[in-house]
Amino acid sequence: MVSAALVGVWDVRIKTPIGTLSVMYTFTERNGVLSATATGAHETVPVTDIVCTGEDTVTWRQTVSRPMRLHLRFDIRVDGDRLDGYSRAGRLPRSVVSGVRRR
């Protein structure tokens, strides 16, 4: 199941129109509930609305305030220690997301 596959610390790169962002995601599971935080250069924010949508796919939302306030939605596929997919902020173009789990 994808929720168990997500648990851990991930180094993620998000290729946005203004440049590539490096973000560390920390996913934990407690009593069957998945939670996470995202830590970027300027802030750590909670990851919300985490939903496993298939055997290897997951969506989530997060709000950032830097470099500007954005509400982001992620659609991600997990394959072992790698993840890929995209994020989107409203009407802005999709941003490519890729990452690897720390060992």
Sequence and secondary structure as in RCSB ss.txt:
>XXXX:A:sequence
MVSAALVGVWDVRIKTPIGTLSVMYTFTERNGVLSATATGAHETVPVTDIVCTGEDTVTWRQTVSRPMRLHLRFD
IRVDGDRLDGYSRAGRLPRSVVSGVRRR
>XXXX:A:secstr
 HHHHH EEEEEEEEETTEEEEEEEEEEEETTEEEEEEE SS EEEEEEEEE SSSEEEEEEEE SSS EEEEEE
EEEETTEEEEEEEETTS  EEEEEEE  
